[in-house]
Amino acid sequence: VNNTDYRYFGGDELQRASAVYDFDQSVPTGGTVDFFVGMKAPDEPGIYSTKWLISMGKERFCPMTITIVVN
């Protein structure tokens, strides 16, 4: 159990479930981890952006913007 999460913090809400997810494993310094968020494409064509970040306790870091183009 840890206090490190990845969480939605702005933009288009495309996630299908929660806005906060726990990392399911510890990541050593310099290590990597894959994480997944189920998202649903909007019904209307356009460009959509969703913003996520990593949080550890009260610290927030590594902001990520994911841009999705719906044709």
HELIX and SHEET records of a PDB file:
SHEET    1   A 4 VAL A  20  ASP A  22  0                                        
SHEET    2   A 4 THR A   4  GLY A  11 -1                                        
SHEET    3   A 4 GLY A  46  MET A  56 -1                                        
SHEET    4   A 4 GLU A  59  VAL A  70 -1                                        
END                                                                             
